[in-house]
């Protein structure tokens, strides 16, 4: 295994902690502390308790990780479609 190689796990967010951190229970049963990856912050992807996520971890510290992907929820896809968003302020004529 290369020194820089990271390990990916899947899990569920159980608790939202201060300072943009999350408590994640992995599918294996372990509980870790994770933070949001920069790309998720940049694209304003919100993570809530109960969301399925993919976590990236270093082989040297298996207690901390980084959230790199939030999986789409099947319940949200089957619900009613969202109304269209209104664009900016009204135009002057």
C-alpha positions as CSV (number, residue, x, y, z in Angstrom):
1,X,0.0,0.0,0.0
2,X,1.4,3.4,-1.0
3,X,1.9,6.0,1.7
4,X,-0.6,8.4,0.2
5,X,-3.3,5.8,-0.5
6,X,-6.6,6.5,1.3
7,X,-9.3,4.0,2.3
8,X,-12.9,4.7,1.5
9,X,-15.8,3.5,3.7
10,X,-19.6,4.1,3.5
11,X,-21.7,5.0,6.5
12,X,-24.5,7.1,7.9
13,X,-24.3,10.5,9.6
14,X,-25.6,10.1,13.2
15,X,-24.9,13.5,14.6
16,X,-23.9,17.0,13.5
17,X,-21.2,18.4,15.7
18,X,-19.9,22.0,16.0
19,X,-17.2,23.3,13.7
20,X,-18.6,21.6,10.6
21,X,-17.8,18.1,11.8
22,X,-20.0,15.0,11.9
23,X,-20.2,11.8,13.8
24,X,-20.5,9.0,11.3
25,X,-21.3,5.3,11.9
26,X,-19.6,3.2,9.3
27,X,-21.3,0.1,7.9
28,X,-18.8,-2.0,9.8
29,X,-20.2,-0.6,13.1
30,X,-17.3,1.7,14.0
31,X,-18.1,5.4,14.8
32,X,-15.7,8.1,13.6
33,X,-15.5,11.9,13.4
34,X,-15.5,13.4,9.9
35,X,-15.3,16.8,8.3
36,X,-16.6,18.0,5.0
37,X,-14.3,17.9,2.0
38,X,-13.5,21.2,0.2
39,X,-15.3,20.3,-3.0
40,X,-18.5,19.7,-1.0
41,X,-18.1,23.1,0.7
42,X,-17.4,24.8,-2.6
43,X,-20.6,23.3,-4.2
44,X,-22.6,24.0,-1.1
45,X,-23.7,20.4,-0.5
46,X,-25.5,20.2,2.8
47,X,-25.3,17.1,4.9
48,X,-27.9,16.2,7.5
49,X,-28.2,13.6,10.2
50,X,-29.3,10.3,8.6
51,X,-27.7,10.9,5.2
52,X,-25.6,8.1,3.6
53,X,-22.1,9.3,2.9
54,X,-18.8,8.0,1.6
55,X,-15.8,8.7,4.0
56,X,-12.1,8.8,3.0
57,X,-9.7,7.9,5.8
58,X,-5.9,7.6,6.2
59,X,-4.6,4.2,7.1
60,X,-2.6,5.8,9.9
61,X,-5.6,7.3,11.8
62,X,-8.8,5.3,11.6
63,X,-10.7,7.6,14.0
64,X,-11.0,10.6,11.7
65,X,-12.1,11.0,8.1
66,X,-13.3,13.3,5.4
67,X,-16.8,13.3,3.8
68,X,-16.3,13.1,0.1
69,X,-19.7,12.2,-1.2
70,X,-23.3,12.4,0.0
71,X,-25.5,9.7,-1.6
72,X,-28.9,10.6,-2.9
73,X,-31.8,9.5,-0.8
74,X,-34.4,7.2,-2.5
75,X,-37.2,8.8,-0.4
76,X,-36.4,12.3,-1.7
77,X,-36.5,11.1,-5.3
78,X,-39.9,9.6,-5.0
79,X,-41.5,12.7,-3.4
80,X,-43.2,15.5,-5.3
81,X,-41.0,17.6,-7.6
82,X,-39.7,20.9,-6.2
83,X,-41.4,24.1,-7.5
84,X,-39.3,26.2,-9.9
85,X,-37.1,28.9,-8.3
86,X,-37.7,32.5,-9.0
87,X,-35.0,34.4,-10.7
88,X,-33.6,37.5,-9.0
89,X,-35.3,40.9,-8.5
90,X,-38.1,42.1,-10.8
91,X,-37.0,43.9,-14.0
92,X,-37.6,47.5,-14.7
93,X,-39.2,48.5,-18.0
